């Protein structure tokens, strides 16, 4: 349920963008859809609503969701203030590259990388597998950020908007599958394997 909620703001962004030029009327209020700018405003509002719903469901604010909301509001606000779509187009790249940096740095800070700190209370895996998972996620964030710029600068705005929706779904599914492939050999009916002893 929470995973599906993550796609709602992006889906609304895509839908509203497709309505460019249409006029929406609610009672005495009316607004003409202004392409990526109206879509960005909807994305910002939907992201805040999503964050509130997640909090209502779990009574906690997920750090990644909070960072995402801050990025959307920050870059979205700049897009609307300066009427320049490049700000919102750069948001996925900067957000993903920051995550890649954080996950990558965690490999060298402390006894556990970020993947193990996040999921270690739910499953037990050998140290080498946690490292492999962490590097997989670093690679994913790096590639997703780079491809976003390729599409933003190499194709039309409309293509980028479509790519934003479909790539979000596609890369999430691919990452989930690859994570399962790496983890599943180390899970048994009785529970996960015991962790390998540390080198310390």
TIMIPA-147258 format. One line per 8 residues: number of its first residue (from 1); their letters; for each residue x, y, z of C-alpha. Coordinates in pm, 1 decimal, decimal comma, padded with zeros to 6 digits. Example, Ala and Ser with C-alpha at 12.3 -4.5 7.8 and 13.67 -1.06 7.14 Angstrom:
// residues 2
1 = as = 01230,0 -00450,0 00780,0; 01367,0 -00106,0 00714,0
// end
This chain:
// residues 200
1 = xxxxxxxx = 00000,0 00000,0 00000,0; 00273,9 00244,5 00096,3; 00473,3 00153,4 -00216,4; 00170,1 00227,1 -00435,3; 00122,0 00563,8 -00264,9; 00470,7 00665,5 -00376,2; 00361,1 00655,6 -00740,8; 00045,6 00865,5 -00692,8
9 = xxxxxxxx = 00215,9 01210,1 -00704,2; 00413,5 01112,1 -01016,2; 00098,7 00973,4 -01181,5; -00092,6 01294,9 -01104,1; 00199,7 01497,6 -01241,3; 00178,0 01297,8 -01564,9; -00203,5 01322,9 -01589,3; -00217,1 01697,8 -01525,9
17 = xxxxxxxx = 00061,2 01759,6 -01777,8; -00145,1 01579,8 -02043,9; -00430,3 01825,1 -01973,9; -00223,9 02126,3 -02086,7; -00455,0 02403,7 -02205,7; -00768,4 02255,6 -02049,2; -00969,7 02463,9 -01802,9; -01069,3 02308,0 -01471,6
25 = xxxxxxxx = -01371,2 02463,2 -01299,7; -01482,2 02404,1 -00941,4; -01777,1 02624,4 -00851,6; -01667,8 02983,4 -00905,4; -01300,5 02888,7 -00924,9; -01142,8 02802,3 -01257,3; -00788,2 02741,7 -01370,7; -00632,6 02678,1 -01710,2
33 = xxxxxxxx = -00374,0 02400,5 -01697,8; -00035,2 02555,4 -01769,8; 00166,8 02253,7 -01875,8; 00457,9 02156,4 -01655,8; 00400,0 02444,3 -01414,6; 00050,7 02337,3 -01308,2; 00170,8 01976,0 -01307,3; 00456,6 02075,0 -01076,5
41 = xxxxxxxx = 00217,4 02249,3 -00836,3; 00002,6 01934,7 -00828,1; 00313,0 01720,7 -00771,8; 00409,8 01937,9 -00473,3; 00062,7 01922,6 -00318,6; 00025,7 01547,8 -00379,8; 00367,8 01477,0 -00226,6; 00270,5 01659,0 00093,8
49 = xxxxxxxx = -00061,5 01472,2 00106,7; 00121,9 01142,4 00053,0; 00357,8 01225,1 00340,4; 00061,2 01304,5 00564,8; -00117,0 00979,7 00472,0; 00197,1 00776,4 00541,6; 00226,1 00942,4 00880,2; -00141,1 00872,2 00956,8
57 = xxxxxxxx = -00089,9 00504,7 00866,0; 00238,5 00446,8 01051,8; 00262,4 00729,5 01305,4; 00616,5 00792,0 01189,2; 00778,8 00996,6 00914,5; 01002,3 00788,9 00690,4; 01331,7 00970,2 00630,8; 01339,9 00890,7 00259,9
65 = xxxxxxxx = 00983,5 01020,0 00219,9; 01072,2 01337,1 00406,7; 01380,8 01394,2 00191,3; 01174,0 01335,6 -00120,9; 00910,6 01586,4 -00006,0; 01177,6 01845,5 00071,4; 01334,1 01795,4 -00272,8; 00998,4 01822,3 -00451,4
73 = xxxxxxxx = 00897,4 02134,9 -00260,7; 01240,1 02293,5 -00304,4; 01290,5 02227,1 -00675,2; 00919,7 02262,4 -00750,0; 00911,6 02598,2 -00575,2; 01208,6 02718,0 -00780,7; 01040,1 02595,1 -01099,2; 00727,5 02797,3 -01023,0
81 = xxxxxxxx = 00912,8 03103,8 -00892,7; 01142,0 03134,2 -01195,5; 00904,0 02974,5 -01449,0; 01187,3 02742,1 -01549,8; 01122,3 02369,5 -01587,4; 01492,1 02282,3 -01555,6; 01468,3 02297,5 -01177,2; 01206,9 02020,2 -01154,9
89 = xxxxxxxx = 01385,8 01826,4 -01429,3; 01708,9 01828,3 -01227,7; 01532,9 01718,1 -00906,9; 01537,5 01340,0 -00978,8; 01907,0 01353,2 -01067,7; 02018,5 01546,3 -00761,2; 01792,7 01343,4 -00529,4; 01920,3 01010,2 -00665,6
97 = xxxxxxxx = 02284,6 01117,2 -00668,5; 02262,1 01235,7 -00308,8; 02116,3 00896,8 -00214,3; 02396,2 00723,3 -00406,8; 02651,3 00929,8 -00214,3; 02487,8 00857,5 00122,1; 02455,0 00482,7 00056,8; 02807,5 00467,1 -00084,9
105 = xxxxxxxx = 02961,7 00655,7 00206,7; 02784,4 00428,1 00454,7; 02995,4 00142,6 00320,4; 03299,5 00300,9 00485,8; 03139,6 00450,4 00797,1; 03066,1 00231,7 01097,5; 03026,2 -00145,1 01114,5; 02709,0 -00161,2 00903,3
113 = xxxxxxxx = 02621,0 -00002,0 00571,7; 02290,2 00175,8 00520,4; 02112,9 -00128,3 00375,8; 02198,8 -00334,5 00682,6; 02098,4 -00053,2 00916,2; 01765,6 -00020,6 00736,5; 01673,4 -00388,6 00694,6; 01897,7 -00563,4 00945,3
121 = xxxxxxxx = 01621,9 -00581,9 01204,8; 01399,9 -00770,4 00957,3; 01640,6 -01017,5 00796,2; 01984,1 -01156,6 00878,5; 02231,5 -01183,6 00592,7; 02604,7 -01245,8 00556,3; 02817,0 -00931,1 00555,1; 02915,4 -00983,0 00191,1
129 = xxxxxxxx = 02549,0 -00987,7 00086,2; 02476,5 -00661,7 00267,9; 02770,0 -00511,6 00078,1; 02638,9 -00644,5 -00253,2; 02291,0 -00507,8 -00181,8; 02426,0 -00168,9 -00083,5; 02634,5 -00145,9 -00401,1; 02331,5 -00250,4 -00607,9
137 = xxxxxxxx = 02130,7 00039,2 -00466,3; 02421,4 00281,4 -00515,6; 02442,1 00171,8 -00880,1; 02067,1 00210,7 -00922,3; 02062,1 00565,4 -00784,3; 02364,1 00664,1 -00995,0; 02223,9 00524,9 -01320,4; 01872,1 00661,8 -01262,9
145 = xxxxxxxx = 02013,4 01008,1 -01197,4; 02229,7 01000,6 -01509,4; 01955,1 00871,8 -01739,9; 01722,0 01145,5 -01616,4; 01962,4 01408,7 -01751,5; 02004,1 01221,9 -02079,2; 01627,6 01230,9 -02135,7; 01581,6 01586,6 -02002,6
153 = xxxxxxxx = 01845,5 01733,9 -02233,9; 01822,2 01493,6 -02526,4; 01446,0 01471,7 -02575,6; 01135,2 01687,6 -02560,2; 00972,1 01801,3 -02238,3; 00671,3 01576,4 -02306,4; 00900,9 01275,7 -02349,5; 01071,9 01355,9 -02020,1
161 = xxxxxxxx = 00737,1 01373,6 -01837,6; 00638,3 01030,8 -01973,8; 00982,4 00892,5 -01892,3; 00951,6 01022,5 -01535,7; 00638,4 00812,9 -01479,3; 00736,4 00492,2 -01657,1; 01099,6 00489,9 -01541,5; 00989,7 00532,2 -01179,2
169 = xxxxxxxx = 00777,3 00219,2 -01207,3; 01027,5 00025,7 -01419,5; 01337,6 00094,0 -01211,1; 01151,1 00023,6 -00887,4; 01036,0 -00315,4 -01018,4; 01382,7 -00398,3 -01150,7; 01548,4 -00301,0 -00822,5; 01296,8 -00508,0 -00626,0
177 = xxxxxxxx = 01358,4 -00813,1 -00845,8; 01738,1 -00783,0 -00828,9; 01722,7 -00735,6 -00450,8; 01510,1 -01050,5 -00419,3; 01749,0 -01246,1 -00641,5; 02043,7 -01151,2 -00419,7; 01863,5 -01211,6 -00089,8; 01654,4 -01523,4 -00161,5
185 = xxxxxxxx = 01941,1 -01780,9 -00170,7; 02024,3 -01683,2 00186,9; 01672,9 -01729,2 00324,0; 01542,0 -02065,9 00441,3; 01211,0 -02194,8 00570,2; 01352,0 -02178,4 00922,2; 01475,2 -01825,4 00873,8; 01772,6 -01649,4 00723,7
193 = xxxxxxxx = 02127,7 -01774,3 00742,4; 02335,6 -01672,3 01036,4; 02563,3 -01378,9 00964,8; 02927,8 -01437,7 00890,9; 03163,6 -01349,6 01174,1; 03312,2 -01003,5 01145,9; 03676,9 -00947,0 01073,2; 03725,4 -00751,2 01394,2
// end
